[in-house]
Amino acid sequence: MEIIIGRRGNQPVPITDATVSKQHCKVSPNGDGTFTLENISSNGTKVDGMDVIRSGHVKADSVIQLGPYFKSTLRELLALDRKPSSPPSGSTPPPPQQQEKSVSIVHLKRIWDDYEQTNLDIANKQRSINLTRTGLGIFTMCVMPTLFFMGPVAYVLTGVGVLGNIYSFVGIKNAETPKEKTERRKDFERRYVCPNCKKNFSDRDYEYISRNIDKCPHCKVRFIK
């Protein structure tokens, strides 16, 4: 039986990540516990970190990456561990219960890590800029008193220091403008959300969510981590 995996696929566990195609890949069981997987999306599919077009021996616990961020396993997406219960002989079977909805949040780790790394890189770059400006200021302050002793040389050094200070504030831009910081934060908040209800998680890091939160506090959908 062939199964289409994607945002509009027929796999048991729904996918809501916008970077995953509506029909991203095809999967069919081989009968020996492995699966044949075929990529049908231009966004690409990886199995255990390797790009694939078609692979005939994919294991249930192999890490499947759909597009740039979403990661899961066939065991999770196809709900292979769920076992239907059979009623006792002669008894009336209970009415079917509605299956609890679940979504994968593995891709949120990549979004969180990228945002935090960018914050760190910008902070380090701004620190270097500030040190340069401070150094030029100290240099200018040190050479200005020499105007009374060194004559023309002091004038040159002071001029260099003054020009350096002007350049450090006019020519050297800050690592990030307030507008750029605001836009980057908005983009992060737009992506770092529950895949089901789109409510924002920006006040909690991924480590906290993965350890302490099993369901979305807003829509109560279960998280696959």
C-alpha positions as CSV (number, residue, x, y, z in Angstrom):
1,M,0.0,0.0,0.0
2,E,1.5,3.3,-1.0
3,I,1.3,6.2,1.4
4,I,1.8,9.9,0.5
5,I,3.5,11.9,3.1
6,G,3.1,15.7,3.2
7,R,0.9,18.5,4.5
8,R,-2.0,17.0,2.5
9,G,-0.7,13.4,2.5
10,N,-2.6,10.4,3.8
11,Q,-0.1,9.5,6.6
12,P,-1.7,8.9,10.1
13,V,0.1,11.8,11.8
14,P,-0.6,15.2,10.2
15,I,2.2,17.6,9.2
16,T,1.5,21.4,9.3
17,D,5.1,22.7,8.8
18,A,4.8,25.2,5.9
19,T,8.2,24.2,4.5
20,V,6.9,20.7,3.8
21,S,5.2,20.2,0.4
22,K,1.5,19.2,0.2
23,Q,2.7,15.9,-1.3
24,H,6.4,15.5,-0.4
25,C,7.3,11.9,-0.7
26,K,5.8,8.4,-1.3
27,V,6.4,5.4,1.0
28,S,5.5,1.8,0.6
29,P,6.3,-1.2,2.8
30,N,8.7,-3.9,1.5
31,G,7.4,-6.7,3.7
32,D,10.6,-7.1,5.6
33,G,10.2,-4.2,8.0
34,T,11.8,-1.7,5.6
35,F,10.2,0.8,3.3
36,T,10.7,2.1,-0.2
37,L,10.8,6.0,-0.2
38,E,10.6,8.2,-3.2
39,N,10.9,12.0,-3.2
40,I,8.3,13.9,-5.2
41,S,9.0,17.4,-3.9
42,S,11.3,20.1,-5.2
43,N,12.1,21.0,-1.6
44,G,14.1,17.7,-1.3
45,T,14.0,14.7,1.0
46,K,16.9,13.4,3.2
47,V,17.2,10.0,4.9
48,D,19.7,10.0,7.8
49,G,21.2,13.2,6.4
50,M,21.6,12.0,2.8
51,D,19.7,13.5,-0.1
52,V,17.6,10.8,-1.8
53,I,15.4,10.6,-4.9
54,R,14.5,7.0,-4.3
55,S,15.6,4.5,-1.6
56,G,14.5,1.0,-1.3
57,H,15.7,0.1,2.2
58,V,14.6,2.8,4.6
59,K,14.2,1.7,8.2
60,A,11.3,2.7,10.4
61,D,13.6,4.6,12.7
62,S,15.7,6.3,10.0
63,V,15.5,10.1,10.3
64,I,13.5,11.6,7.5
65,Q,14.0,15.3,6.7
66,L,11.4,16.9,4.5
67,G,12.5,20.3,3.2
68,P,15.0,22.4,5.1
69,Y,13.7,22.0,8.7
70,F,11.1,19.3,9.3
71,K,12.5,16.0,10.7
72,S,10.8,12.8,11.9
73,T,10.8,9.1,11.5
74,L,8.5,6.7,9.6
75,R,7.7,5.1,12.9
76,E,6.3,8.4,14.1
77,L,4.7,9.6,10.9
78,L,3.0,6.2,10.1
79,A,2.2,5.6,13.8
80,L,3.7,2.1,13.5
81,D,3.6,1.5,17.3
82,R,-0.1,2.0,17.6
83,K,-1.9,-1.3,18.1
84,P,-5.7,-1.6,17.7
85,S,-7.5,-3.2,20.6
86,S,-9.9,-6.1,19.9
87,P,-13.1,-6.5,22.1
88,P,-13.7,-9.8,24.0
89,S,-15.5,-12.5,22.1
90,G,-19.2,-12.1,22.2
91,S,-19.2,-8.6,23.5
92,T,-20.3,-5.5,21.7
93,P,-17.4,-3.5,20.5
94,P,-17.2,0.0,22.1
95,P,-17.8,3.0,19.8
96,P,-14.6,4.2,18.1
97,Q,-12.8,6.9,20.0
98,Q,-11.5,9.9,18.2
99,Q,-7.8,9.7,17.7
100,E,-5.8,12.3,19.6
101,K,-4.2,14.7,17.2
102,S,-0.4,15.0,17.3
103,V,2.1,17.2,15.4
104,S,5.9,17.1,15.2
105,I,7.8,20.0,16.7
106,V,11.3,18.8,15.8
107,H,11.8,21.6,13.3
108,L,11.4,24.2,16.1
109,K,14.8,23.3,17.5
110,R,16.5,24.4,14.3
111,I,14.5,27.7,14.4
112,W,15.4,28.3,18.0
113,D,19.1,27.4,17.6
114,D,19.5,29.6,14.4
115,Y,17.9,32.6,16.2
116,E,20.1,32.2,19.3
117,Q,23.3,31.8,17.2
118,T,22.4,34.9,15.2
119,N,22.0,36.8,18.5
120,L,25.4,35.6,19.7
121,D,27.1,36.5,16.4
122,I,25.6,40.0,16.3
123,A,26.6,40.6,20.0
124,N,30.2,39.6,19.3
125,K,30.4,41.8,16.2
126,Q,28.9,44.8,18.1
127,R,31.5,44.2,20.9
128,S,34.3,44.4,18.3
129,I,32.9,47.6,16.9
130,N,32.6,49.2,20.4
131,L,36.2,48.2,21.2
132,T,37.4,49.8,18.0
133,R,35.5,53.1,18.8
134,T,36.8,53.1,22.4
135,G,40.4,52.5,21.2
136,L,40.3,55.4,18.8
137,G,38.9,57.6,21.4
138,I,41.6,56.7,23.9
139,F,44.2,57.3,21.2
140,T,42.9,60.8,20.5
141,M,42.8,61.7,24.1
142,C,46.4,60.5,24.6
143,V,47.9,62.4,21.7
144,M,46.1,65.7,22.2
145,P,48.3,66.8,25.1
146,T,51.4,66.3,23.0
147,L,50.4,69.4,20.9
148,F,52.4,71.5,23.4
149,F,55.5,69.4,23.1
150,M,55.8,67.6,19.7
151,G,54.7,70.3,17.3
152,P,53.7,69.2,13.7
153,V,53.9,65.5,14.6
154,A,51.3,66.0,17.4
155,Y,49.0,67.8,15.0
156,V,49.2,64.8,12.6
157,L,48.6,62.3,15.3
158,T,45.7,64.3,16.7
159,G,44.2,64.7,13.2
160,V,44.5,60.9,12.6
161,G,42.8,60.3,15.9
162,V,39.9,62.7,15.2
163,L,39.4,61.4,11.8
164,G,39.4,57.8,13.2
165,N,36.8,58.7,15.7
166,I,34.6,60.3,13.0
167,Y,35.0,57.3,10.8
168,S,34.2,54.9,13.7
169,F,30.8,56.5,14.2
170,V,30.0,57.4,10.6
171,G,31.8,54.8,8.5
172,I,31.5,51.8,10.8
173,K,27.9,50.8,11.1
174,N,26.4,49.0,14.1
175,A,26.1,45.2,13.7
176,E,22.3,45.6,13.5
177,T,19.9,48.5,13.3
178,P,16.8,48.7,15.6
179,K,14.7,48.1,12.5
180,E,16.6,45.0,11.4
181,K,16.5,43.7,15.0
182,T,12.7,44.2,15.1
183,E,12.2,42.5,11.7
184,R,14.4,39.6,12.6
185,R,12.4,39.1,15.9
186,K,9.1,39.3,14.1
187,D,10.3,36.6,11.6
188,F,11.4,34.4,14.5
189,E,8.0,34.8,16.2
190,R,6.2,34.0,13.0
191,R,8.0,30.7,12.6
192,Y,8.5,29.6,16.2
193,V,4.8,28.6,16.7
194,C,2.7,25.5,17.4
195,P,2.3,23.8,14.0
196,N,-1.4,23.3,14.7
197,C,-2.8,26.5,16.1
198,K,0.1,28.9,15.1
199,K,0.3,30.3,18.7
200,N,3.7,31.7,19.5
201,F,6.3,30.0,21.8
202,S,8.9,32.8,21.8
203,D,8.9,33.1,25.6
204,R,10.1,29.5,26.0
205,D,13.3,28.0,24.6
206,Y,13.1,24.6,22.8
207,E,14.9,22.7,25.5
208,Y,12.2,23.7,28.0
209,I,9.4,22.8,25.6
210,S,10.9,19.4,24.7
211,R,11.4,18.4,28.4
212,N,8.3,19.9,30.1
213,I,5.5,20.4,27.6
214,D,3.8,17.4,26.0
215,K,0.8,19.3,24.6
216,C,0.2,22.7,23.2
217,P,-1.1,24.9,26.1
218,H,-3.5,26.6,23.6
219,C,-5.0,23.9,21.3
220,K,-4.0,20.8,23.4
221,V,-2.5,19.0,20.4
222,R,0.1,16.4,21.4
223,F,3.7,17.1,20.5
224,I,6.0,14.6,18.7
225,K,9.5,15.5,19.8
